[in-house]
Amino acid sequence: MTTPDVPAGPDVPARAAGPDAPARAAGPAARVRAQAGFNAATILRNGEQLLVTIVLPALALVGLTMAPVPEFAGPDRVTWVAPGVLALAILSAAFTGQAIATGFDRRYGVLRLLGTTPLGRDGFLAGRVLAVLAIEVVQFVVLGAVAALLGWRPGPAALPGVLAFGLVGTATFVALALLFAGTLRAEAVLALANLAWALMAGAGGVLVPAARYPAPWDRIVALLPPGALADGMRAATIEHAVAWGPLAVLAGWGLLFALATVRLFRWSD
């Protein structure tokens, strides 16, 4: 019995004529998509990852909207809370989750092994970034629905700013995550990434605007990556404008993190 030919496509290896002929490897784009799908599915099946990426931001959204403190300008609290929670969601997916996952992949030799496969190291990193973006889409849909139930109505004019800060913020915090994961031991990454997430959420201008902090901390927070990301999200959803100053701050930090990662990242312990 002969094996029927399988039509070639972007995700299907083409088979040469004959049942015993070797299959041609999938192209780079197909390998990256497959890796991204695997990474995203792994995150969605992991209870701890779901807790950090979706459950905790959702609890922060509901809690801060319902609580009387801290005070925000105007009576509609969710207008101020929701963009900060979206920034927190990006931190959770792009930084905390990726730092921990990559740190343990490095410890167990996964990064070293993948570097010798057709996927390669660049393909592995590209797959991780695409997986983060996919998870962020899920986050924004879930958190946006919860915020809408609480009365949030940002409008379509907010989309350009949200996209700009979402993409630049993702790149910045993925670079920071890889810097953590590629220079520290896995146990240290686990502890420090969770600690950094808590500090950025509580004192980094994410859930509470930087302008509400006492001087000079208000100016310092605005110049740090989490504060710039959250300020940009608030400007996009409240003022329907792209805040170019915070965007430049965020991009500058992203470039710095990326250069440090390229120089210092180690693929194995």
Salt bridges, closest charged atoms under 4 A:
ASP11 OD1 - ARG33 NH2 2.62
ASP105 OD2 - ARG128 NH2 2.32
GLU187 OE2 - ARG107 NH1 2.42
ASP231 OD1 - ARG234 NH2 3.46
ASP269 OD1 - ARG106 NH1 3.20
